[in-house]
Amino acid sequence: MRFATTRWRLAVLGAAIAPVVVLVTAGATPASLPTDVHVDLYQDGVATAGDGSLLRLPDGMAATYLDGSRVLDPAALDPALLAGGLDPADGEVDRLTVVAGSPLSADRLLDTEAAEHAASASRAWLADGRLPGAGTRFEELGEDALLDLHALTLENGASLAAPSPKWRFVWPRDASFTAAAYARTGHVGDALRVLDFLRSVQEPDGSFQARYRPDASGVPDDRGGQSDGNGWALWSAWIVLDEVDDPQDRAAAHDRLGPLVDASTAHVLTLLDEDTDLPPPSSDYWEVRPTELTLGTAAPLLAGLEAARSIYADDERWASAADAARAAARLRTAIEGRFGPRGYPRHASGGPQDAATTFALPPFQPTALEGADEAWRSSVMSMLRPAGGVAPGAGWRTDGISWTPQTALFALAGASTGEVGAAESWLDWLDTHRTASGAIPEKVLADGSPAAVAPLTWSSALVVLTLVELEEQRTAGAALP
């Protein structure tokens, strides 16, 4: 089963004309919250050089890139910015810094021929795929988001979460979304590289830690395991496979992804309790110590089992497909029974909702869980923040700060459920709150200022996926009788 077929989209479009609850869009007025909490903008964006170097741009740089690239235009570089050279210690936020790849001199950035050569290679890469948002007002947003993903993906397939030191690691969740975004824009080879990296760091029992060093040498800290990574990796693997049409290439992709899929599926199957059919508590996208099971853990694991069923069926591995299907049915029923009557809150015991309501909808699930669509629609106001985006959840700290990944999740949910206007409204908000260099920051302060790391790959990937979904919605709409 495809996760987003034209037939499914036609059904959604037909149902969307009479939504049960009006969906709040970006810019609505939230409850009174603090508006003076400040977080610095850690950088303005990233840049690349022809030798594979990745640079972090200081806040306020407002980079000028060569067309179709993240290569700095030598003619627009401020000599004063380069006078002191590049920061060799990665400690000064007001200087250009090489954060990955080969060492680089400031003079190299002024080499016009080298810069144009690197930009030409970037444009060729873009041309090999599909530009998200092409022909719409979001074309620049889509291109910038995709180029930022490409810049933050290293040669070994490590997809960095962001360019700052504490984010310069690989989260299985973020990397899975990056791979899905690559696949949906025609860059399947890059998607496979990213998933290859995840397989290379996967634990012997098939589980994933919260994050990994980009050289695949292990974990940077003692955060421990995070089981949603298995669900996201499986979901992403099916997205990638579903974009491969050539039978021989598809068979090769199955072989390549097989170890990741088998290990992840086997691990998820061991997590389901024989009595409750639910997994144990785990850290999720909130990245806090778990106290009880969250929707942010359970729903991604369901998405992973549904994906595993599709992967195995597509590969004609019928026994494995049946095992995954039975487990998915058990888990789906358990989530609907435990979370559904409470309006799909963050915790299984009840309480406030969070952005994981989107995980119970397409494109993560083949069909929305019972009552999940209404829960998602009703959850927005409780998470809305002064600048117009949303927080990770209604129970998040009341600091007035919007988070772009959760805002982008609402955009993707809107696009995937036929709420095109809502999706575009969230995208407009994300577009207008980028840095001067065009990067999507992790956070937006109450006054609308971008804050924290920029770009954040999870947000960039979600924007790309949303734009692709909107394009397919338009195609499906054109096919309506």
Wavefront OBJ file of the C-alpha trace (Angstrom):
o trace
v 0.000 0.000 0.000
v 1.318 3.433 -0.869
v 1.171 5.982 1.938
v -0.008 8.768 -0.342
v -1.624 7.513 -3.498
v -3.647 9.661 -5.852
v -6.770 7.686 -4.924
v -6.192 8.423 -1.255
v -5.658 12.114 -2.004
v -8.895 12.273 -3.984
v -10.751 10.829 -1.015
v -9.176 13.345 1.337
v -9.981 16.250 -0.956
v -13.587 15.165 -1.106
v -13.837 14.929 2.680
v -12.015 18.200 3.294
v -14.869 20.351 2.028
v -16.747 19.783 5.285
v -14.235 19.621 8.154
v -15.618 18.742 11.547
v -13.619 21.437 13.325
v -12.219 24.592 11.763
v -8.435 24.400 11.734
v -6.631 27.397 13.194
v -3.906 28.718 10.923
v -0.723 30.643 11.546
v -1.154 34.131 12.911
v -4.139 33.421 15.159
v -4.116 35.044 18.595
v -2.871 32.776 21.399
v -3.499 33.037 25.097
v -1.406 35.637 26.913
v 2.176 34.395 27.267
v 5.534 35.949 28.185
v 7.027 37.980 25.363
v 10.429 38.952 26.759
v 12.258 35.608 26.833
v 15.398 35.892 24.715
v 17.439 33.242 22.931
v 20.339 34.247 20.700
v 20.481 33.371 17.025
v 23.521 31.117 16.983
v 24.262 31.534 13.284
v 22.667 32.974 10.165
v 22.983 29.845 8.065
v 25.527 27.643 6.342
v 27.704 27.746 3.257
v 29.674 25.198 1.270
v 32.933 25.318 -0.648
v 34.108 23.289 -3.609
v 36.248 20.919 -1.569
v 33.336 19.737 0.550
v 33.885 22.176 3.393
v 30.875 23.254 5.441
v 30.888 26.707 7.001
v 28.796 28.234 9.745
v 27.795 31.833 9.064
v 27.814 34.399 11.874
v 24.568 36.030 12.916
v 23.894 39.117 10.821
v 25.991 38.083 7.852
v 23.037 37.989 5.428
v 24.900 35.840 2.943
v 24.687 36.264 -0.807
v 24.905 32.856 -2.471
v 25.648 32.009 -6.055
v 22.433 30.915 -7.766
v 21.259 27.400 -7.007
v 23.835 26.797 -4.318
v 25.033 27.424 -0.815
v 28.330 28.763 -2.197
v 29.153 32.288 -1.044
v 29.405 34.841 -3.842
v 33.027 36.111 -3.707
v 31.988 39.477 -5.119
v 29.590 40.067 -2.228
v 31.876 39.025 0.630
v 32.786 41.744 3.093
v 36.601 41.981 3.311
v 36.289 42.972 6.962
v 34.605 39.652 7.693
v 37.593 37.802 6.268
v 40.307 40.075 7.627
v 40.896 37.929 10.674
v 40.638 34.680 8.752
v 38.286 31.840 9.563
v 37.707 30.819 13.154
v 39.942 27.776 13.742
v 38.542 26.917 17.163
v 34.808 26.885 16.415
v 34.234 29.153 19.351
v 33.452 32.619 18.017
v 29.922 33.142 16.768
v 30.842 36.391 15.008
v 33.281 34.765 12.574
v 32.997 32.412 9.636
v 33.859 28.916 10.811
v 34.615 25.669 8.997
v 32.634 23.041 10.896
v 33.060 19.993 8.648
v 35.130 18.850 5.707
v 38.582 20.009 4.683
v 40.374 22.984 6.282
v 39.796 26.161 4.338
v 41.542 29.505 4.056
v 39.751 32.817 3.735
v 41.490 33.378 0.402
v 39.800 30.280 -0.978
v 36.410 31.895 -0.483
v 37.477 34.755 -2.756
v 38.463 32.415 -5.600
v 35.821 33.230 -8.210
v 36.602 30.284 -10.456
v 36.472 27.768 -7.610
v 33.236 29.251 -6.305
v 31.545 29.121 -9.696
v 32.691 25.540 -10.209
v 31.172 24.523 -6.870
v 27.952 26.404 -7.603
v 27.681 24.749 -11.008
v 27.918 21.334 -9.367
v 25.162 22.333 -6.950
v 22.899 23.482 -9.774
v 23.490 20.182 -11.569
v 22.467 18.348 -8.404
v 19.259 20.369 -8.185
v 18.517 19.666 -11.844
v 18.819 15.923 -11.225
v 15.732 16.073 -9.027
v 12.522 18.039 -8.574
v 12.402 21.497 -7.047
v 9.862 21.623 -4.200
v 7.422 24.477 -4.616
v 8.438 25.173 -8.219
v 6.114 27.666 -9.882
v 4.563 28.806 -6.601
v 5.290 31.596 -4.155
v 7.180 29.009 -2.113
v 9.774 28.200 -4.784
v 12.578 30.103 -3.055
v 11.661 28.619 0.328
v 11.701 25.117 -1.134
v 15.011 25.559 -2.920
v 16.676 27.063 0.141
v 15.403 24.285 2.410
v 16.609 21.582 0.031
v 20.009 23.231 -0.406
v 20.410 23.487 3.363
v 19.664 19.772 3.700
v 22.261 19.038 1.045
v 24.849 21.248 2.728
v 24.353 19.534 6.084
v 24.651 16.011 4.665
v 28.237 14.802 4.812
v 29.888 12.463 2.314
v 29.357 9.439 4.572
v 25.609 10.100 4.725
v 25.634 11.738 8.148
v 22.822 14.297 8.187
v 23.738 16.927 10.767
v 20.843 18.318 12.774
v 22.284 21.851 12.663
v 25.669 23.595 12.372
v 26.173 24.503 16.058
v 28.478 22.276 18.141
v 25.753 20.795 20.374
v 23.575 20.009 17.336
v 26.354 18.749 15.097
v 25.261 15.160 15.511
v 22.907 12.767 13.756
v 19.475 12.173 15.277
v 17.809 9.104 13.684
v 14.532 11.031 13.559
v 15.946 14.063 11.769
v 18.013 11.929 9.414
v 14.966 9.840 8.509
v 13.040 12.961 7.545
v 16.019 14.182 5.527
v 16.097 10.896 3.615
v 12.359 11.117 2.950
v 12.737 14.683 1.661
v 15.548 13.624 -0.650
v 13.523 10.733 -2.037
v 10.408 12.813 -2.628
v 12.436 15.337 -4.618
v 14.100 12.737 -6.830
v 17.407 12.431 -4.965
v 17.072 8.755 -4.065
v 20.821 8.172 -4.036
v 21.263 10.779 -1.317
v 18.352 9.290 0.608
v 19.964 5.866 0.539
v 23.269 7.310 1.773
v 21.519 8.842 4.770
v 19.775 5.572 5.631
v 23.037 3.674 5.094
v 24.553 5.841 7.810
v 21.721 4.978 10.190
v 22.282 1.289 9.581
v 26.006 1.741 10.233
v 25.349 3.091 13.736
v 22.362 0.903 14.630
v 22.798 -1.034 17.854
v 23.283 -4.837 17.772
v 19.732 -5.373 19.057
v 18.303 -3.164 16.306
v 17.602 -0.178 18.538
v 18.829 3.385 18.153
v 20.386 5.800 20.596
v 19.091 9.372 20.735
v 21.918 10.698 18.563
v 25.280 9.760 17.071
v 28.586 11.356 16.195
v 28.791 12.140 12.467
v 31.888 9.972 12.002
v 29.822 6.954 13.157
v 32.171 6.437 16.110
v 29.401 6.211 18.684
v 27.277 8.476 20.837
v 28.317 11.852 22.259
v 26.630 11.438 25.649
v 24.564 9.178 27.876
v 21.098 10.174 26.702
v 20.356 6.529 26.013
v 18.010 4.864 23.575
v 15.086 6.526 21.834
v 12.697 4.061 20.266
v 10.914 6.467 17.924
v 14.062 6.326 15.780
v 13.125 2.822 14.652
v 9.679 3.936 13.604
v 10.974 6.918 11.689
v 13.701 4.890 9.975
v 11.151 2.333 8.745
v 8.721 5.018 7.613
v 11.515 6.749 5.731
v 12.723 3.504 4.148
v 9.271 2.926 2.650
v 9.064 6.503 1.385
v 12.412 5.966 -0.338
v 11.473 2.613 -1.851
v 8.141 3.935 -3.041
v 9.949 6.569 -5.109
v 11.951 3.970 -7.069
v 10.031 2.922 -10.180
v 12.584 0.892 -12.120
v 12.189 -2.790 -11.060
v 15.919 -3.499 -10.986
v 16.697 -0.332 -9.052
v 13.849 -1.090 -6.654
v 15.166 -4.599 -6.037
v 18.631 -3.176 -5.406
v 17.178 -0.646 -2.971
v 15.377 -3.449 -1.126
v 18.664 -5.317 -0.800
v 20.466 -2.212 0.395
v 17.835 -1.269 2.971
v 17.092 -4.831 4.041
v 19.434 -4.960 7.051
v 18.088 -1.662 8.425
v 14.487 -2.725 7.851
v 14.898 -6.214 9.302
v 16.755 -5.067 12.407
v 14.358 -2.191 13.064
v 11.240 -4.285 12.553
v 12.496 -7.080 14.769
v 13.289 -4.601 17.512
v 9.903 -2.883 17.322
v 8.145 -6.246 17.526
v 9.942 -6.968 20.800
v 8.757 -3.666 22.274
v 5.024 -4.416 22.201
v 3.714 -5.642 25.546
v 1.834 -8.935 25.323
v -0.977 -7.644 27.518
v -1.375 -3.988 26.490
v 0.059 -4.159 22.934
v 1.804 -0.857 23.709
v 5.544 -0.109 23.794
v 7.371 0.954 26.956
v 8.034 4.629 27.718
v 10.898 6.237 25.841
v 12.247 9.680 25.204
v 10.614 11.238 22.147
v 10.951 14.510 20.214
v 10.680 16.470 23.486
v 14.003 14.840 24.426
v 13.257 14.622 28.132
v 13.502 11.650 30.459
v 10.347 9.542 30.023
v 7.927 9.137 32.898
v 5.210 7.317 30.960
v 4.321 6.357 27.410
v 3.752 9.253 25.017
v 1.954 9.525 21.714
v 5.274 10.807 20.360
v 6.711 7.326 20.903
v 3.723 5.112 20.144
v 2.593 6.754 16.888
v 6.008 6.702 15.140
v 6.362 3.020 16.029
v 2.963 2.384 14.464
v 4.082 4.301 11.377
v 7.150 2.096 11.270
v 5.183 -1.146 11.486
v 2.800 0.009 8.763
v 5.821 0.859 6.627
v 7.447 -2.503 7.348
v 4.285 -4.267 6.215
v 4.383 -2.350 2.939
v 8.106 -2.940 2.445
v 7.836 -6.684 2.989
v 4.737 -7.003 0.821
v 6.435 -5.037 -1.948
v 9.377 -7.452 -1.707
v 6.996 -10.444 -1.612
v 8.202 -11.489 1.823
v 4.729 -12.486 2.845
v 5.419 -14.019 6.260
v 7.297 -10.932 7.417
v 4.574 -8.715 5.960
v 1.940 -10.650 7.900
v 3.901 -10.350 11.155
v 4.258 -6.597 10.710
v 0.589 -6.232 9.750
v -0.610 -8.107 12.831
v 1.622 -6.044 15.089
v 0.479 -2.818 13.439
v -3.170 -3.767 13.921
v -2.550 -4.544 17.593
v -0.703 -1.290 18.187
v -3.209 0.805 16.252
v -6.100 -0.606 18.284
v -4.173 -0.051 21.502
v -3.342 3.577 20.679
v -6.920 4.293 19.631
v -8.180 2.712 22.837
v -5.690 4.331 25.200
v -5.081 7.762 23.678
v -8.182 8.254 21.526
v -10.887 8.658 24.198
v -8.748 11.355 25.846
v -8.339 13.351 22.621
v -4.859 12.012 21.825
v -2.945 13.806 24.587
v 0.810 13.700 24.970
v 0.671 11.097 27.755
v -1.273 7.865 27.790
v -2.797 8.842 31.135
v -4.268 12.039 29.685
v -3.501 15.736 29.962
v -2.502 18.374 27.400
v -1.970 17.580 23.742
v 1.213 18.065 21.797
v 2.306 18.121 18.160
v 2.406 14.321 18.077
v -1.273 14.496 17.127
v 0.133 14.935 13.615
v 1.902 11.562 13.884
v -1.508 9.857 14.015
v -2.375 11.223 10.554
v -1.133 10.794 6.982
v 1.534 10.917 5.686
v 2.782 8.951 8.684
v -0.185 6.575 8.832
v -1.968 5.072 5.804
v -5.213 6.427 7.272
v -5.844 8.637 10.275
v -6.396 6.899 13.579
v -9.978 7.067 14.826
v -10.633 10.559 16.169
v -7.098 11.778 15.411
v -8.124 14.287 12.766
v -10.482 16.059 15.151
v -7.851 15.920 17.903
v -5.234 17.518 15.675
v -7.585 20.287 14.586
v -8.597 21.065 18.157
v -5.030 21.080 19.476
v -3.671 24.126 17.670
v -4.852 26.950 19.927
v -3.356 25.357 23.040
v 0.087 25.338 21.433
v -0.018 28.686 19.627
v 2.649 31.239 20.564
v 2.730 35.069 20.255
v 4.711 35.213 17.005
v 2.206 32.891 15.324
v 3.933 29.511 15.360
v 3.411 26.676 17.820
v 5.294 25.168 20.742
v 6.170 21.455 20.929
v 3.062 20.952 23.034
v 0.441 22.599 25.205
v 2.374 21.517 28.285
v 5.641 23.036 27.075
v 7.197 25.825 29.128
v 5.350 29.127 28.804
v 8.178 31.183 27.332
v 6.281 32.493 24.310
v 8.713 30.902 21.836
v 7.522 29.247 18.612
v 9.306 26.139 17.356
v 9.610 25.658 13.617
v 9.657 21.830 13.445
v 6.304 21.554 15.183
v 4.905 24.420 13.107
v 6.114 22.626 9.982
v 4.479 19.417 11.202
v 1.163 21.274 11.229
v 1.856 22.420 7.677
v 2.564 18.863 6.546
v -0.518 17.535 8.312
v -2.619 20.183 6.602
v -1.189 19.367 3.198
v -1.678 15.637 3.743
v -5.304 15.924 4.881
v -6.522 18.288 2.196
v -6.312 21.477 4.288
v -4.329 23.295 1.615
v -5.124 26.784 2.888
v -3.959 25.930 6.392
v -0.787 24.309 5.077
v 0.041 27.351 2.975
v -0.615 29.662 5.912
v 1.889 27.779 8.061
v 4.391 27.821 5.190
v 3.939 31.577 4.792
v 4.732 31.959 8.474
v 7.851 29.803 8.218
v 8.937 31.681 5.102
v 8.684 35.095 6.730
v 10.573 34.060 9.869
v 13.755 32.829 8.227
v 17.166 34.338 8.863
v 18.658 36.997 6.592
v 20.534 34.213 4.781
v 17.310 32.282 4.184
v 17.759 29.534 6.777
v 14.854 28.147 8.796
v 15.746 28.592 12.483
v 14.815 26.196 15.227
v 12.935 28.848 17.193
v 11.161 32.169 16.714
v 10.886 34.610 19.594
v 7.676 36.350 20.584
v 8.733 39.451 18.641
v 9.221 37.381 15.479
v 13.022 37.217 15.616
v 14.696 33.966 14.502
v 16.573 32.254 17.323
v 18.811 29.307 18.218
v 20.302 27.188 15.429
v 19.747 27.861 11.745
v 19.106 25.930 9.660
v 17.512 23.031 11.524
v 17.389 20.021 9.214
v 14.173 18.586 10.650
v 12.340 21.823 9.867
v 13.907 22.074 6.412
v 12.945 18.491 5.589
v 9.369 19.040 6.767
v 9.034 22.118 4.573
v 10.273 20.147 1.559
v 7.856 17.293 2.276
v 4.971 19.735 2.691
v 5.682 21.417 -0.642
v 5.841 18.063 -2.426
v 2.573 17.023 -0.800
v 0.887 20.261 -1.864
v 2.023 19.700 -5.436
v 0.496 16.220 -5.390
v -2.686 17.614 -3.876
v -2.891 20.051 -6.778
v -2.365 17.196 -9.217
v -5.043 15.135 -7.505
v -7.406 18.110 -7.495
v -6.939 18.541 -11.219
v -7.961 14.908 -11.647
v -11.259 15.311 -9.797
v -14.272 14.748 -12.066
l 1 2 3 4 5 6 7 8 9 10 11 12 13 14 15 16 17 18 19 20 21 22 23 24 25 26 27 28 29 30 31 32 33 34 35 36 37 38 39 40 41 42 43 44 45 46 47 48 49 50 51 52 53 54 55 56 57 58 59 60 61 62 63 64 65 66 67 68 69 70 71 72 73 74 75 76 77 78 79 80 81 82 83 84 85 86 87 88 89 90 91 92 93 94 95 96 97 98 99 100 101 102 103 104 105 106 107 108 109 110 111 112 113 114 115 116 117 118 119 120 121 122 123 124 125 126 127 128 129 130 131 132 133 134 135 136 137 138 139 140 141 142 143 144 145 146 147 148 149 150 151 152 153 154 155 156 157 158 159 160 161 162 163 164 165 166 167 168 169 170 171 172 173 174 175 176 177 178 179 180 181 182 183 184 185 186 187 188 189 190 191 192 193 194 195 196 197 198 199 200 201 202 203 204 205 206 207 208 209 210 211 212 213 214 215 216 217 218 219 220 221 222 223 224 225 226 227 228 229 230 231 232 233 234 235 236 237 238 239 240 241 242 243 244 245 246 247 248 249 250 251 252 253 254 255 256 257 258 259 260 261 262 263 264 265 266 267 268 269 270 271 272 273 274 275 276 277 278 279 280 281 282 283 284 285 286 287 288 289 290 291 292 293 294 295 296 297 298 299 300 301 302 303 304 305 306 307 308 309 310 311 312 313 314 315 316 317 318 319 320 321 322 323 324 325 326 327 328 329 330 331 332 333 334 335 336 337 338 339 340 341 342 343 344 345 346 347 348 349 350 351 352 353 354 355 356 357 358 359 360 361 362 363 364 365 366 367 368 369 370 371 372 373 374 375 376 377 378 379 380 381 382 383 384 385 386 387 388 389 390 391 392 393 394 395 396 397 398 399 400 401 402 403 404 405 406 407 408 409 410 411 412 413 414 415 416 417 418 419 420 421 422 423 424 425 426 427 428 429 430 431 432 433 434 435 436 437 438 439 440 441 442 443 444 445 446 447 448 449 450 451 452 453 454 455 456 457 458 459 460 461 462 463 464 465 466 467 468 469 470 471 472 473 474 475 476 477 478 479 480 481
